[in-house]
Amino acid sequence: MNSVSTPTALTAPASALSYEHIAAFQHSFRTNPTYRIAQNAVTQTSVDDIALNRDIVTSVDHSFSTILDNWSVTHQKKSGRCWMFAGLNLFRPGAMARMNLKSFEFSQNYLLFWDKLEKANYFLEAILETAGRPADDRTVHWLLGNLLSDGGQWNMFVNLIHKYGVVPKHAMPETESSSNTARMNAILKEKLREGARTLRDAVARGATVADAQETKHAFLQVIYRILAIHLGTPPTAVDWQWQDKDHAFHRDGTLTPQEFAAQYITLPLDEYVCLVHDPRGTSPYGRTFTVEYLGNVWEGGLTRYLNVETDVLKDIAKRTLLDGEPVWFGCDVGKMLRRDTGIWDAQLFDYASVYDTAFTLNKADRLVYRQTQMTHAMLFTGIDVVDGMPRRWRVENSWGEDNGQKGFYLMNDSWFDEYLFEIAARKSYLPAALRAAIEEDPIVLPAWDPMGSLA
């Protein structure tokens, strides 16, 4: 029998974790009563319950000097469609006002179907574009590992609306798979990776562009079939009639999804730009940038960000809300969040006291070292302004009514500084210099840059 010797502290190299080190760690822990009390507490109770800063919880209430919403929240369930829900929710007030309805939802499932099909085409086109590179090339490796996410960005949302329009929720309601996308996504990804293998092999054998496109479309036909089985068939027209909240009956007749969008989306989509706060210095403030292969509709508009300082984001978001319009935004949702009370605050949990260590990464560091990125999109529907400055923000989430205040949350302004990354804003709110900067050619960051994450 072969025996394996264990190195002792005397023979271990300096880079090893020695028994002496471990003994010192143990002694330090066992002789400190504060650590033992923390251990007793956290082994029996969630660390967030232990670290919760009660002063913050008791110092705020869900009151705001301006509130726009008088509707109920939506529910994305077990899917990553927050960006889509937030975008469609931005349209709801205008649609409800135009139709004189108390409640109304656009079909999220309808846009999900087309987003998946477009992302499949986008992925296969990117595979063809990089077919001459080895499979372990960093960009190819990233493409193969990051395909067909549920997530998206503002410009991707606009691409879908322009190409496919919208329909009311009853015309393409939720299915098991739209509300729980994991299994469907796994099947789609396997087929698309098979498509990537097939296309790369065909190119390696000298296939013409026409032959490669024919092969790609054969795979897309299968992707359409899988999507239709899981999500249903997207309608090509809607017979639209309704009774408004005053019991008056209305009939619009048959509308295509594009006609429905033209009739009931009251916001000028092409007037919106995406403003972000990226403090790393990778792209300077006042410059546009994009991320390679960040998109869904291949021929659609570029995912373009204008990098600005946080105070610019706040000022534009505040003015938009005071003018009566909600604001679409993207953030790192899971940080310093208490779901039951519906509170975000940068100091909501005192982990430093629990663990007796400081956490020193700032916002730029967290981006560089992969501790933060955009993970979720929502709407601002209210603001609390004191002496002209925002103190807290009201948030419409898409997680149903079970948490927060029936699904509405409170974001203290400190959290905005640390974990909010982007807003969609009308160009008219930007100062002249930033409006001009929007038109400049963007800096192109690599596909794996953290600012390419999908909300």
C-alpha positions as CSV (number, residue, x, y, z in Angstrom):
1,M,0.0,0.0,0.0
2,N,1.3,3.4,-0.9
3,S,1.5,5.9,1.9
4,V,1.3,9.6,1.6
5,S,3.3,11.7,4.0
6,T,1.9,14.9,5.4
7,P,4.3,17.9,5.4
8,T,5.0,19.3,8.9
9,A,5.2,23.0,9.7
10,L,9.0,22.6,9.7
11,T,9.2,21.2,6.1
12,A,6.3,23.1,4.5
13,P,7.4,25.9,2.1
14,A,6.7,29.5,3.2
15,S,3.8,29.7,0.8
16,A,2.0,26.8,2.4
17,L,-0.7,27.0,5.1
18,S,1.3,25.5,8.0
19,Y,0.1,23.8,11.1
20,E,1.6,26.7,13.1
21,H,-0.6,29.2,11.2
22,I,-3.7,27.1,11.9
23,A,-2.8,26.8,15.6
24,A,-2.4,30.5,15.8
25,F,-5.8,31.1,14.0
26,Q,-7.5,28.7,16.5
27,H,-5.9,30.3,19.5
28,S,-6.9,33.8,18.3
29,F,-10.5,32.7,17.8
30,R,-10.9,30.6,21.0
31,T,-9.5,33.2,23.3
32,N,-11.7,36.0,22.1
33,P,-15.2,36.0,23.7
34,T,-16.6,38.3,21.1
35,Y,-15.8,35.8,18.3
36,R,-17.4,33.0,20.3
37,I,-20.6,35.0,20.9
38,A,-20.7,35.8,17.2
39,Q,-20.3,32.1,16.4
40,N,-23.1,31.1,18.8
41,A,-25.4,33.7,17.2
42,V,-24.6,33.0,13.5
43,T,-24.7,29.2,13.8
44,Q,-28.3,29.5,15.0
45,T,-29.6,32.6,13.1
46,S,-29.1,34.1,9.7
47,V,-26.1,36.4,9.7
48,D,-28.3,39.1,8.1
49,D,-30.6,39.1,11.1
50,I,-27.6,39.4,13.4
51,A,-25.9,42.2,11.4
52,L,-29.0,44.2,10.6
53,N,-28.6,47.8,11.5
54,R,-31.8,48.6,13.5
55,D,-31.1,52.3,13.5
56,I,-31.6,52.4,9.7
57,V,-34.7,50.2,9.8
58,T,-36.4,52.4,12.4
59,S,-35.2,55.7,10.9
60,V,-37.2,55.4,7.6
61,D,-40.8,54.9,6.6
62,H,-42.2,54.3,3.1
63,S,-43.3,57.9,2.7
64,F,-42.2,60.1,-0.2
65,S,-42.7,63.7,-1.2
66,T,-43.5,62.5,-4.7
67,I,-45.2,59.2,-5.6
68,L,-46.4,58.4,-9.2
69,D,-47.7,54.9,-8.8
70,N,-51.3,53.9,-8.0
71,W,-51.1,50.4,-9.5
72,S,-50.0,46.9,-8.4
73,V,-46.7,45.4,-9.1
74,T,-45.9,42.6,-11.6
75,H,-44.1,39.2,-11.0
76,Q,-41.3,37.8,-13.1
77,K,-41.3,34.6,-10.9
78,K,-38.4,32.2,-11.6
79,S,-37.0,34.1,-14.6
80,G,-34.4,36.8,-15.3
81,R,-36.7,39.1,-17.2
82,C,-36.5,42.1,-14.9
83,W,-35.2,44.4,-17.7
84,M,-38.2,43.5,-19.8
85,F,-40.7,43.8,-17.0
86,A,-39.3,47.2,-16.0
87,G,-39.4,48.4,-19.6
88,L,-43.0,47.3,-20.1
89,N,-44.0,48.6,-16.7
90,L,-42.6,52.0,-17.8
91,F,-45.2,52.0,-20.5
92,R,-48.1,51.0,-18.3
93,P,-49.1,54.5,-16.9
94,G,-49.4,55.9,-20.4
95,A,-51.4,52.9,-21.7
96,M,-53.7,52.9,-18.6
97,A,-54.3,56.7,-19.0
98,R,-55.0,56.4,-22.7
99,M,-57.5,53.5,-22.2
100,N,-58.9,54.9,-18.9
101,L,-58.0,51.6,-17.1
102,K,-57.2,51.0,-13.5
103,S,-54.9,48.1,-14.3
104,F,-53.2,46.8,-17.5
105,E,-50.2,44.7,-18.4
106,F,-48.4,44.1,-21.7
107,S,-47.4,40.5,-22.4
108,Q,-43.9,39.8,-21.1
109,N,-44.0,36.3,-22.5
110,Y,-44.5,37.8,-26.0
111,L,-41.2,39.7,-25.8
112,L,-39.4,36.8,-24.1
113,F,-40.2,34.6,-27.2
114,W,-38.7,37.1,-29.6
115,D,-35.8,37.9,-27.4
116,K,-34.8,34.3,-27.2
117,L,-35.1,33.8,-30.9
118,E,-33.1,37.0,-31.7
119,K,-30.4,36.1,-29.1
120,A,-30.1,32.6,-30.8
121,N,-29.5,34.3,-34.1
122,Y,-27.1,36.8,-32.5
123,F,-25.1,34.0,-31.0
124,L,-24.8,32.0,-34.2
125,E,-23.8,35.1,-36.1
126,A,-21.1,35.8,-33.6
127,I,-20.0,32.2,-33.9
128,L,-19.7,32.6,-37.7
129,E,-17.9,35.9,-37.2
130,T,-15.3,34.3,-35.0
131,A,-15.2,30.9,-36.7
132,G,-11.5,31.3,-37.7
133,R,-10.4,31.5,-34.1
134,P,-9.6,28.5,-31.9
135,A,-12.4,27.3,-29.6
136,D,-10.4,28.3,-26.6
137,D,-9.9,31.9,-27.9
138,R,-11.1,34.1,-25.0
139,T,-13.9,35.7,-27.0
140,V,-15.1,32.4,-28.4
141,H,-14.9,30.9,-25.0
142,W,-17.0,33.8,-23.6
143,L,-19.6,33.4,-26.3
144,L,-20.0,29.7,-25.6
145,G,-20.3,30.3,-21.9
146,N,-22.7,33.3,-21.9
147,L,-25.4,32.5,-24.5
148,L,-29.1,33.0,-24.2
149,S,-29.4,34.7,-20.8
150,D,-32.8,35.8,-19.7
151,G,-31.2,39.2,-18.9
152,G,-30.9,42.3,-21.1
153,Q,-30.3,46.0,-21.3
154,W,-32.3,49.1,-22.2
155,N,-31.1,49.2,-25.9
156,M,-31.9,45.5,-26.3
157,F,-35.4,46.2,-25.0
158,V,-35.9,49.1,-27.5
159,N,-34.7,46.8,-30.3
160,L,-37.5,44.3,-29.5
161,I,-40.2,47.0,-29.4
162,H,-39.2,48.5,-32.7
163,K,-39.1,45.1,-34.5
164,Y,-41.9,43.2,-32.8
165,G,-44.2,45.7,-31.1
166,V,-46.2,44.7,-28.0
167,V,-49.5,42.9,-27.2
168,P,-51.8,42.8,-24.2
169,K,-51.0,40.1,-21.7
170,H,-54.1,38.0,-22.5
171,A,-52.9,37.6,-26.1
172,M,-49.9,35.7,-25.0
173,P,-50.1,34.9,-21.3
174,E,-47.5,33.4,-19.1
175,T,-46.7,29.7,-19.4
176,E,-44.8,27.3,-17.0
177,S,-41.6,27.9,-18.9
178,S,-41.9,31.7,-19.2
179,S,-42.3,31.9,-15.4
180,N,-39.6,29.2,-14.8
181,T,-37.1,29.4,-17.6
182,A,-34.2,27.2,-16.4
183,R,-35.1,24.0,-18.1
184,M,-36.1,25.6,-21.4
185,N,-32.9,27.6,-21.4
186,A,-30.8,24.4,-20.8
187,I,-32.4,22.7,-23.8
188,L,-31.9,25.8,-26.0
189,K,-28.3,26.2,-25.0
190,E,-27.5,22.6,-25.8
191,K,-29.0,22.9,-29.3
192,L,-27.2,26.2,-29.9
193,R,-23.8,24.8,-28.8
194,E,-24.5,22.0,-31.2
195,G,-25.2,24.7,-33.8
196,A,-21.9,26.4,-33.0
197,R,-20.0,23.1,-33.4
198,T,-21.7,22.5,-36.7
199,L,-21.1,26.0,-38.1
200,R,-17.4,26.1,-37.0
201,D,-16.8,22.7,-38.6
202,A,-18.5,23.8,-41.8
203,V,-16.4,26.9,-42.0
204,A,-13.3,24.9,-41.4
205,R,-14.2,22.7,-44.3
206,G,-14.6,25.7,-46.6
207,A,-18.3,26.3,-46.6
208,T,-19.5,29.3,-48.5
209,V,-21.3,32.2,-46.7
210,A,-24.6,31.1,-48.3
211,D,-24.2,27.5,-47.1
212,A,-23.3,28.6,-43.6
213,Q,-26.4,30.9,-43.5
214,E,-28.6,28.0,-44.7
215,T,-27.2,25.8,-41.9
216,K,-27.8,28.6,-39.4
217,H,-31.4,29.0,-40.4
218,A,-32.0,25.3,-40.1
219,F,-30.9,25.5,-36.5
220,L,-33.1,28.6,-35.9
221,Q,-36.1,26.8,-37.2
222,V,-35.5,24.2,-34.4
223,I,-35.0,27.0,-31.9
224,Y,-38.4,28.5,-33.0
225,R,-40.1,25.1,-32.6
226,I,-38.7,24.6,-29.0
227,L,-39.7,28.1,-28.0
228,A,-43.2,27.7,-29.4
229,I,-43.6,24.4,-27.5
230,H,-42.5,26.1,-24.2
231,L,-44.0,29.6,-24.6
232,G,-46.8,29.3,-27.1
233,T,-47.1,30.9,-30.6
234,P,-46.7,34.6,-30.8
235,P,-49.9,36.3,-32.1
236,T,-49.6,38.2,-35.4
237,A,-52.7,40.3,-34.6
238,V,-54.9,41.2,-31.6
239,D,-58.7,41.8,-31.7
240,W,-58.7,44.5,-29.1
241,Q,-61.7,45.7,-27.1
242,W,-62.2,46.7,-23.5
243,Q,-64.4,48.2,-20.8
244,D,-62.8,51.1,-19.0
245,K,-63.0,51.9,-15.3
246,D,-66.1,54.1,-15.9
247,H,-67.8,51.0,-17.6
248,A,-67.6,52.6,-21.0
249,F,-67.0,50.1,-23.8
250,H,-64.3,50.6,-26.5
251,R,-63.3,48.6,-29.6
252,D,-60.1,49.1,-31.6
253,G,-60.6,46.1,-33.9
254,T,-57.7,44.1,-35.2
255,L,-54.3,45.5,-34.6
256,T,-50.8,44.0,-35.4
257,P,-48.4,44.1,-32.5
258,Q,-46.6,47.0,-34.1
259,E,-49.9,48.9,-34.5
260,F,-50.7,48.1,-30.8
261,A,-47.3,49.6,-29.8
262,A,-47.9,52.7,-31.9
263,Q,-51.3,53.1,-30.3
264,Y,-50.5,52.5,-26.6
265,I,-46.8,53.2,-26.1
266,T,-47.0,56.9,-25.3
267,L,-43.3,57.5,-24.7
268,P,-40.8,58.5,-27.4
269,L,-38.5,55.5,-27.3
270,D,-35.9,57.0,-29.7
271,E,-35.4,60.0,-27.4
272,Y,-34.0,57.8,-24.6
273,V,-30.3,57.1,-24.0
274,C,-28.6,54.9,-21.4
275,L,-26.6,56.7,-18.8
276,V,-24.2,54.7,-16.6
277,H,-21.8,55.3,-13.8
278,D,-18.6,53.4,-14.3
279,P,-15.9,54.9,-12.0
280,R,-13.0,52.6,-13.1
281,G,-11.6,55.1,-15.6
282,T,-11.8,52.5,-18.4
283,S,-14.0,55.0,-20.2
284,P,-13.8,58.6,-19.1
285,Y,-16.8,60.5,-17.9
286,G,-18.5,62.3,-20.7
287,R,-17.7,59.5,-23.2
288,T,-19.8,56.8,-24.8
289,F,-18.8,53.1,-24.7
290,T,-20.1,49.8,-25.7
291,V,-19.2,46.2,-25.0
292,E,-18.4,43.7,-27.7
293,Y,-21.2,41.2,-28.5
294,L,-23.6,42.9,-26.1
295,G,-26.9,42.7,-28.0
296,N,-29.9,40.7,-29.1
297,V,-31.1,41.9,-32.5
298,W,-28.2,41.5,-34.8
299,E,-29.3,44.4,-37.1
300,G,-30.7,46.4,-34.2
301,G,-29.3,49.5,-32.5
302,L,-26.0,49.4,-30.7
303,T,-26.0,48.9,-26.9
304,R,-24.5,52.3,-26.2
305,Y,-23.7,53.8,-22.7
306,L,-22.8,57.3,-21.8
307,N,-20.6,57.4,-18.7
308,V,-21.4,60.1,-16.3
309,E,-20.9,60.9,-12.6
310,T,-23.4,59.7,-10.0
311,D,-24.6,63.2,-9.4
312,V,-25.7,63.5,-13.0
313,L,-27.7,60.3,-12.7
314,K,-29.4,61.5,-9.6
315,D,-30.2,64.9,-11.0
316,I,-31.8,63.5,-14.2
317,A,-33.7,60.8,-12.3
318,K,-35.0,63.4,-9.8
319,R,-36.1,65.8,-12.5
320,T,-37.8,63.0,-14.5
321,L,-39.8,61.9,-11.5
322,L,-40.8,65.4,-10.5
323,D,-42.0,65.8,-14.1
324,G,-44.3,62.8,-13.5
325,E,-42.5,60.0,-15.4
326,P,-41.1,56.8,-13.8
327,V,-37.4,56.0,-14.4
328,W,-36.0,52.7,-15.7
329,F,-32.7,51.8,-13.9
330,G,-30.2,49.0,-13.4
331,C,-28.3,48.0,-10.2
332,D,-26.7,45.3,-8.2
333,V,-29.9,44.3,-6.5
334,G,-28.7,41.8,-3.9
335,K,-26.3,44.0,-2.0
336,M,-27.4,45.5,1.4
337,L,-31.1,44.5,0.8
338,R,-33.7,43.5,3.3
339,R,-36.5,41.9,1.3
340,D,-39.1,41.6,4.0
341,T,-39.0,45.3,4.9
342,G,-38.2,46.4,1.4
343,I,-35.1,48.5,2.3
344,W,-31.8,49.2,0.5
345,D,-29.1,51.1,2.4
346,A,-25.4,51.1,1.9
347,Q,-24.9,50.4,5.7
348,L,-27.9,48.2,6.2
349,F,-25.8,45.3,7.6
350,D,-22.9,45.8,9.9
351,Y,-20.8,42.8,8.8
352,A,-17.7,44.5,9.9
353,S,-18.7,44.2,13.6
354,V,-19.9,40.6,13.2
355,Y,-16.6,39.5,11.6
356,D,-14.2,42.0,13.2
357,T,-12.8,43.1,9.8
358,A,-13.2,46.1,7.5
359,F,-14.6,45.7,4.0
360,T,-12.6,48.2,2.0
361,L,-13.5,47.8,-1.7
362,N,-15.0,50.9,-3.2
363,K,-17.3,50.9,-6.2
364,A,-14.5,50.9,-8.8
365,D,-12.6,48.2,-6.9
366,R,-15.8,46.0,-6.8
367,L,-16.1,46.3,-10.5
368,V,-12.5,45.5,-11.2
369,Y,-12.4,42.5,-8.8
370,R,-15.8,41.1,-9.8
371,Q,-17.5,41.8,-6.5
372,T,-20.3,43.8,-8.2
373,Q,-22.1,44.2,-11.6
374,M,-25.6,45.1,-12.9
375,T,-27.9,42.2,-11.9
376,H,-31.4,43.7,-12.0
377,A,-33.6,46.4,-13.5
378,M,-36.5,48.1,-11.9
379,L,-38.4,51.4,-11.9
380,F,-38.2,54.5,-9.8
381,T,-41.8,55.6,-9.1
382,G,-41.3,58.1,-6.4
383,I,-38.7,60.3,-4.5
384,D,-38.4,62.0,-1.2
385,V,-36.7,65.4,-1.7
386,V,-35.4,67.5,1.3
387,D,-34.0,71.0,0.6
388,G,-33.7,70.1,-3.1
389,M,-31.7,66.9,-2.5
390,P,-33.0,63.3,-2.9
391,R,-33.1,61.5,0.5
392,R,-34.7,58.3,-0.6
393,W,-36.2,56.7,-3.7
394,R,-39.4,54.6,-4.2
395,V,-38.9,51.5,-6.3
396,E,-41.4,49.4,-8.2
397,N,-39.9,45.9,-8.3
398,S,-41.2,42.8,-10.3
399,W,-41.0,40.2,-7.6
400,G,-44.7,40.1,-6.7
401,E,-46.4,41.6,-3.6
402,D,-45.1,39.4,-0.9
403,N,-42.1,41.6,0.1
404,G,-41.6,45.3,0.8
405,Q,-44.7,47.4,0.7
406,K,-46.8,45.1,-1.5
407,G,-43.9,44.9,-3.9
408,F,-42.7,48.5,-3.7
409,Y,-39.3,49.1,-2.1
410,L,-37.4,52.0,-0.4
411,M,-33.9,52.9,-1.6
412,N,-31.9,55.2,0.7
413,D,-29.7,57.6,-1.3
414,S,-26.5,56.1,0.1
415,W,-27.3,52.9,-1.7
416,F,-27.8,54.8,-5.0
417,D,-24.2,55.9,-4.8
418,E,-22.7,52.5,-4.3
419,Y,-24.8,50.0,-6.2
420,L,-26.8,51.8,-8.9
421,F,-25.2,51.7,-12.4
422,E,-27.6,53.0,-15.0
423,I,-30.7,54.8,-16.0
424,A,-32.6,55.3,-19.2
425,A,-33.2,59.0,-19.7
426,R,-34.6,61.4,-22.3
427,K,-31.9,63.3,-24.2
428,S,-33.6,66.5,-23.3
429,Y,-32.6,66.2,-19.7
430,L,-28.9,66.1,-20.5
431,P,-26.8,69.3,-20.6
432,A,-25.7,70.3,-24.2
433,A,-22.1,68.8,-23.8
434,L,-23.5,65.4,-22.9
435,R,-26.0,65.5,-25.7
436,A,-23.2,66.1,-28.1
437,A,-21.1,63.3,-26.6
438,I,-23.9,60.8,-27.3
439,E,-23.2,61.1,-31.0
440,E,-19.5,60.2,-30.7
441,D,-18.1,56.8,-31.7
442,P,-18.0,54.7,-28.6
443,I,-15.0,53.1,-26.9
444,V,-15.3,49.3,-27.4
445,L,-14.7,47.2,-24.3
446,P,-14.2,43.4,-24.5
447,A,-17.1,41.0,-24.2
448,W,-16.1,39.9,-20.7
449,D,-16.0,43.4,-19.3
450,P,-18.2,43.6,-16.1
451,M,-20.2,46.5,-17.6
452,G,-21.4,44.1,-20.2
453,S,-23.5,42.2,-17.6
454,L,-27.2,41.8,-18.2
455,A,-29.7,43.1,-15.8
